[in-house]
Each structure stands twice: as structure tokens, then as C-alpha cells.
Amino acid sequence: MKDECCCYVIDQGYLFPTVLSAAQARKATCVDTTDIKIFCIGSENAETLPFQNVCESLGVELVFAPPAAIDHMPILFARFFLSRLLDPAYRSIVYVDGDTQISGSLQPLLDIELEPGRFIAAPDPMSILIDQPRRMWRKRRAYLQSIGIADAVLQRYCNSGVLRFNLRDWEAISTAVIETSSRHGHELKFPDQDALNLMFGTDYLTMSYRWNFPSFFLACGFEDLITPTIYHFMSNPRPWHGPFQPWGDAWHEPYLRLASEHPELARFHKAFGPIKTAKYIAQQRIKSAIELPLWRSSLVRERIERHEARAYV
């Protein structure tokens, strides 16, 4: 049996974009050593059958699991049940969110050695500017401190969209995260990620943004610093919704191609209509005018360069 796995955990509504990412992951990994799996929480039905057939043709395993498999918790916690979902014979695991595209080999991430009990993640992009005096950053900093995030964690608060771990360690890590989230209840705005950082924010190993490249970095000119492998589209609009900036046609086209090459999936490609498109274009223009000057500053570039120089992988 293979001992490496790149996996996704989603619900049925996220199948279309996830199949694209998983198909790219299949091309970006060694067939002899690595499996690609999508776990869909829910049951097989007439709407999922086209995805099952396409996944099989792409070398991706689509597995259905009942909500009880994740203790009926919200889908954002599903990654913390991978020790239950995956065959225990796997060793090296890369978890990837479905709102991603993959442009290069994942083997360096899969093959890196890990100390027992550790995992690798990228700092959330907000951690880069969390110490800034603007109101939005003061407010976010105050929230994180109010829930118990230590000052030492603020500038390394991790994003859980791409994770590299050894399967034998994941149950203990996940149990700690779930118990922490349960104790804090509704006070956590990001219950999965906040809990992960409360427990392991000082201890996880940092990965390069190469492995979890926020899509808005495309507008900042950071590709020349990082050479991304996994592009992460963290918020709406996302590239399957349309050719929005900063990614444009280049990142929208793969979804069109997936629907064209597999017509049975075309009806699941939910692009935005003209009204919603116009709304998001206007919002993005305003947001860019306000936020991009700081993100394009030498301060941010220098901080990213320092992070990249220190990254474990």
C-alpha cells in the first residue's frame, strides 16, 4: 500500500472546485507512492454520481462518509477527523482545502521528515500586518488577545487551509483542537483555526507561502518572491465564479476546461450572474484602493522575505 496521501474533506456543494484541485494534485504527485482522496461528508446520490465517474477517470478516489464520521460537527472541523477517515497505514499526509489550484510538484512537501507530534502550516496572511496601528488591525489584534492567543503567536497565527502532518500524530492534535473549540464555544469567530492556534500556535513548523499562496498576493507582485505551488482562493469571489481580478482568465479557465472535458459536470459550475459580478467588481476596486498600497509596501515584502528564509519547507 502507498504511504503518502494528499486529501480533501468537503461537503457535496464543494465537489466541483475540489475535483479540479484533486486532478491537479494527481498530476503533481508520484502515482507509485501517493494517493489522492476526496472525502465527501454525506451520502452517494444522483447528483454525486457524475463526480464519482470523473474522479475514477482522473485517478482520484472519491469517498463518502456519513456526518456521524465527523461527530455531526460543522464541515470546517472535518479535517480534524482524518485520523478516523484515512487508512492507518498512511504515514505522510497533506491536507488541502478545495478552493485551491496546484501548479507544481507536491512531493517536496509530502517527503519532508517531521518530528513526532509536529505539523507544518503557513502563517495566515493577516499575521503579516497584525501589529499595524490601523483600526482594522487593532480590532483583530484585540479579538485574538481576548480569546487567549499569546502575543508570541500573533505574528505566526497559522492558516489551516494546507497542512502537512504524519497520520500517527493527527488524532492527538485534532482531539486537542476540538476540545479547545468546545470549551470556548461561540466566542471563537474562526472556531477551527482559532482553536488550532490556541493549542499549537507557538509549536507548529512554518511552511513557505509557496505551499499556501493567498490569491490576493497575485495583486502584490509576490510571485517573484515565492514561486507558488498551491494557490489558495480564500474568500469570495473565487475563480470558478468568474475571471475576477487579480487572477483573471488564467485561473478561471481551468474550471471552464473541466466542464468542457467532462460535460456531465457543466451544470455544477456555478459562475456568478451579471448583477453579482458587477457587485463584486465594485467591491474589489474599493478594497484594492484602500488596502493594496500597504500590502505592496517594502515593509510587507521584507517580512515575507524573512519568513521565506526561515520556513521549514
ZAMARGU-4260 file (C-alpha; in steps of 0.2 Angstrom, whole numbers, plus 5000, padded with zeros to 4 digits):
<rodrens>
0) 5000/5000/5000 | 5006/5018/4997 | 5011/5028/5012 | 5008/5046/5006 | 4991/5054/5004
5) 4985/5071/4998 | 4967/5073/5004 | 4952/5085/5005 | 4937/5084/5016 | 4921/5093/5009
10) 4903/5093/5008 | 4893/5090/4992 | 4892/5108/4987 | 4911/5110/4985 | 4913/5095/4974
15) 4916/5104/4958 | 4931/5115/4963 | 4938/5102/4973 | 4939/5089/4959 | 4949/5102/4949
20) 4962/5104/4963 | 4962/5085/4966 | 4965/5082/4947 | 4980/5094/4948 | 4986/5086/4964
25) 4986/5069/4955 | 4997/5076/4941 | 5008/5084/4955 | 5012/5068/4964 | 5020/5052/4962
30) 5007/5038/4957 | 5018/5025/4964 | 5019/5032/4982 | 5004/5044/4984 | 4985/5043/4984
35) 4974/5057/4981 | 4957/5056/4991 | 4942/5067/4992 | 4931/5063/5007 | 4914/5070/5004
40) 4903/5071/5020 | 4886/5064/5015 | 4879/5050/5005 | 4880/5045/4987 | 4865/5051/4976
45) 4861/5055/4959 | 4870/5072/4960 | 4886/5064/4965 | 4887/5050/4953 | 4894/5061/4939
50) 4908/5066/4951 | 4912/5048/4955 | 4914/5043/4937 | 4925/5058/4933 | 4936/5056/4949
55) 4939/5037/4944 | 4944/5043/4927 | 4956/5056/4934 | 4965/5044/4946 | 4956/5052/4961
60) 4947/5042/4975 | 4930/5050/4980 | 4925/5043/4997 | 4908/5046/5005 | 4907/5047/5024
65) 4891/5050/5035 | 4890/5065/5046 | 4892/5054/5061 | 4910/5051/5055 | 4914/5069/5060
70) 4903/5068/5075 | 4890/5079/5066 | 4901/5094/5068 | 4902/5108/5055 | 4912/5104/5039
75) 4926/5116/5044 | 4931/5104/5058 | 4931/5088/5046 | 4950/5089/5043 | 4952/5085/5062
80) 4944/5068/5059 | 4956/5062/5046 | 4964/5050/5058 | 4947/5042/5058 | 4944/5043/5039
85) 4961/5038/5032 | 4968/5020/5032 | 4981/5020/5047 | 4994/5013/5035 | 4997/5030/5028
90) 5012/5040/5035 | 5014/5056/5027 | 4998/5067/5024 | 4995/5084/5015 | 4978/5091/5018
95) 4972/5104/5006 | 4956/5115/5005 | 4946/5113/4990 | 4947/5131/4985 | 4964/5129/4978
100) 4974/5126/4962 | 4990/5117/4961 | 5004/5122/4949 | 5019/5111/4953 | 5025/5096/4962
105) 5019/5092/4980 | 5032/5079/4983 | 5044/5090/4992 | 5030/5094/5005 | 5025/5076/5006
110) 5043/5069/5008 | 5049/5081/5021 | 5053/5072/5038 | 5043/5078/5053 | 5047/5076/5071
115) 5034/5066/5081 | 5019/5077/5086 | 5023/5091/5074 | 5014/5098/5059 | 5018/5111/5046
120) 5007/5126/5041 | 5008/5143/5033 | 5005/5159/5043 | 4989/5166/5039 | 4992/5182/5029
125) 4983/5193/5042 | 4998/5189/5053 | 5009/5199/5042 | 5001/5215/5047 | 4993/5211/5064
130) 5005/5224/5073 | 4999/5238/5062 | 4991/5253/5070 | 4976/5255/5058 | 4959/5252/5066
135) 4955/5235/5057 | 4972/5228/5063 | 4969/5234/5081 | 4952/5227/5081 | 4958/5210/5075
140) 4973/5210/5087 | 4961/5214/5102 | 4950/5200/5097 | 4964/5187/5096 | 4971/5193/5113
145) 4953/5192/5120 | 4952/5173/5117 | 4969/5170/5124 | 4980/5170/5108 | 4998/5174/5116
150) 5007/5189/5109 | 5021/5177/5103 | 5008/5169/5092 | 5000/5184/5084 | 5013/5186/5070
155) 5013/5167/5067 | 4995/5163/5068 | 4993/5149/5056 | 4981/5146/5042 | 4973/5128/5041
160) 4970/5128/5023 | 4985/5117/5019 | 4993/5106/5032 | 5007/5093/5032 | 5007/5080/5046
165) 5010/5062/5050 | 4994/5052/5052 | 5000/5044/5068 | 5001/5061/5076 | 4985/5068/5070
170) 4972/5061/5082 | 4981/5069/5097 | 4982/5086/5088 | 4964/5085/5082 | 4957/5080/5099
175) 4966/5095/5107 | 4959/5107/5094 | 4941/5100/5095 | 4941/5100/5115 | 4948/5118/5115
180) 4935/5124/5102 | 4921/5116/5113 | 4927/5125/5129 | 4927/5142/5120 | 4910/5139/5112
185) 4903/5154/5102 | 4917/5166/5107 | 4928/5160/5093 | 4925/5169/5076 | 4935/5155/5067
190) 4932/5140/5078 | 4943/5128/5069 | 4958/5139/5066 | 4957/5149/5082 | 4957/5133/5092
195) 4972/5126/5082 | 4982/5142/5086 | 4977/5142/5104 | 4984/5125/5106 | 4999/5124/5094
200) 5002/5142/5088 | 5019/5143/5096 | 5024/5125/5091 | 5019/5121/5073 | 5033/5122/5060
205) 5031/5135/5046 | 5029/5131/5028 | 5034/5143/5014 | 5019/5153/5006 | 5024/5143/4991
210) 5013/5129/4998 | 4998/5141/5003 | 4999/5156/4992 | 4985/5168/4996 | 4977/5173/4980
215) 4977/5192/4983 | 4996/5191/4984 | 4994/5190/4965 | 4990/5209/4965 | 5005/5212/4976
220) 5019/5205/4964 | 5024/5192/4977 | 5025/5178/4964 | 5043/5183/4961 | 5047/5181/4979
225) 5039/5164/4982 | 5036/5154/4966 | 5019/5147/4972 | 5014/5128/4970 | 4997/5129/4979
230) 4986/5144/4976 | 4973/5147/4989 | 4957/5157/4985 | 4952/5161/5002 | 4936/5171/5000
235) 4923/5176/4988 | 4923/5179/4973 | 4933/5163/4969 | 4940/5159/4952 | 4926/5147/4947
240) 4914/5161/4950 | 4922/5171/4936 | 4938/5179/4929 | 4939/5192/4943 | 4955/5202/4947
245) 4968/5199/4952 | 4968/5181/4944 | 4958/5185/4928 | 4956/5172/4914 | 4971/5162/4919
250) 4964/5155/4934 | 4945/5154/4929 | 4949/5145/4913 | 4954/5128/4921 | 4936/5127/4928
255) 4929/5130/4911 | 4940/5117/4904 | 4935/5104/4917 | 4917/5107/4912 | 4921/5106/4894
260) 4931/5090/4895 | 4918/5082/4907 | 4901/5089/4901 | 4892/5079/4914 | 4899/5092/4927
265) 4895/5108/4917 | 4879/5110/4927 | 4888/5111/4943 | 4899/5125/4938 | 4891/5140/4947
270) 4898/5156/4939 | 4891/5172/4945 | 4877/5181/4936 | 4879/5199/4929 | 4872/5208/4945
275) 4883/5198/4957 | 4898/5200/4946 | 4896/5219/4945 | 4894/5220/4964 | 4910/5211/4967
280) 4920/5221/4954 | 4914/5237/4963 | 4919/5230/4980 | 4936/5224/4974 | 4940/5241/4966
285) 4936/5249/4983 | 4945/5236/4993 | 4961/5237/4982 | 4962/5256/4983 | 4961/5255/5002
290) 4972/5240/5006 | 4984/5237/4991 | 4996/5251/4995 | 5001/5244/5012 | 5002/5226/5005
295) 5013/5232/4991 | 5025/5241/5003 | 5043/5237/5007 | 5038/5233/5025 | 5027/5218/5019
300) 5039/5212/5006 | 5053/5212/5019 | 5043/5202/5031 | 5038/5189/5018 | 5056/5188/5013
305) 5061/5185/5031 | 5048/5172/5033 | 5053/5163/5017 | 5071/5162/5023 | 5066/5154/5039
310) 5052/5142/5033 | 5055/5123/5037 | 5050/5118/5019
</rodrens>
